[in-house]
Structure formats: structure tokens, C-alpha cells
Amino acid sequence: MNISLDLPSELENELSTEASHLKLPLSEYILRVLSFRPFLQNPPKTGPELVAYWESVGVIGSPPDIIDSQEQATANKTIGSSGFCVETRSILIVSSTK
């Protein structure tokens, strides 16, 4: 479906800036913002509800390609010369700009 909107220039600039920071095309960013609407209408009210939401959208939990999380965790660590464990896998950090 295609929809044409006349956005106020200030809103367009804000959305463009946010999309640029995420390295997304403006149309994809706007789609993500609109898709997030149900969450805003009924936000989690408890810690367990928030964790369940994060798991449902893939923010936390094991990536689907990892079959044995304990084995993967062991493989992700290497022992440095000082004897400390050093993480070698990337970690996704989600933050808000507001």
C-alpha cells in the first residue's frame, strides 16, 4: 500500500535525522515507527511483561542460529594473557535518543 503524507517540515527533518542515525531509508524508519504503535498503546506494566516483549521482538535471547547457548558462550570467550576472560562476540546495545 502506498500512502502520501504532507509532513510539517520540522517533523520531516526529525524523522530524517533519526533514520540517518540508524542508517535506514526514511520510508523504512517510518514503517518501523508505525509498527511500534501497539506497544505504545499497551506498554508492559511489569518487569516480566517487558522481558517477554523484548524476547518476542528479538532484543534479548539467543540468536536463532545458536543451538546450544552454553557451548556458544564458551566459544565466545578467550583467555587473555592476564587470565581474564575477554568477550569476542559483538553485543547489541539498544538505546533511546530521548
N, C-alpha and C positions, 0 to 999 in steps of 0.2 A: 504494500500500500504506500502510496506517495501522498504526503501532505505538505502544503506550502504554508509557511507561517511568516508573518511580518513581525519580527522581534524588535523591541526597542534596541537601539544601538548599544546602550550600556550593557544590557543582558547578553547581546551577541558577543560583545568584547569579553565579558566574564567567562562565558561558555567556551569561547575560542581559546582563551588563556588556559583554562582548566584542561581542555582537550590537548593542547600543546604540551603541557607539563606531563601528561600521561602518554604522549606520543601517539595519540589517536586522531583519526579524522573527526571533524566536528559532528558529522551525522552519526557516527558510531558512539561517540560520547553522549550525545543527546539521547540515543536509544537506551544506553545504559542508565542514564539518569531517570528516564521514564520507567524503565523496568524495575527500578528500586522503589517506586512509589508504594507498592503494597507493604513493604517493610515499614515505611514511614507512617502509614495509616494504622498499623497494628504492631508497634515495636515490641521487642521482648521486654518482659517486666521483671524477669529474674535472671540470675546468672546461668542456670541450666538452659533456659529458653534461648539466651544469647549464644551459648556454646552450640546448641542444636542448630540454630540458624547458621552460624559460621561453618559448621560441618556440612550443612545442606548446600551451601554455595561454594564449598571447596577452599575456604580460607584456612581452616585447620584440618588436620587429619593427614593420613598418608596419601601421597600421590597414587593414582590408580595403577601405575606401573610397578609399584613396590609390593611384592607378595609377602615377604617376611620383614616386618619393620625392625625387629631386633637385629636380624642379620645385616640389614641395610645400615642401621645406626652404628654397628661395629665397623662396617666397611667405610663409613663416612669419617671415622676418626683415625688419626695417625699420631704416633707418639713422637713428640719433638725431642731434641737432644737434652732439653731441660727436664724431661719426664712428664711434661704437661700434655694433656690431650688437646689436639688442635682440630677444629671442625674444618672439613674440606669441602662440604656441600653448601651451596647457596641457601640462604634463608630469606623468605619473602616477608617483608615488613609492610603492613598496611597502615597508613596514617591519614589523618584528615588535615586539610589545609585551613579549617575553620576552628 
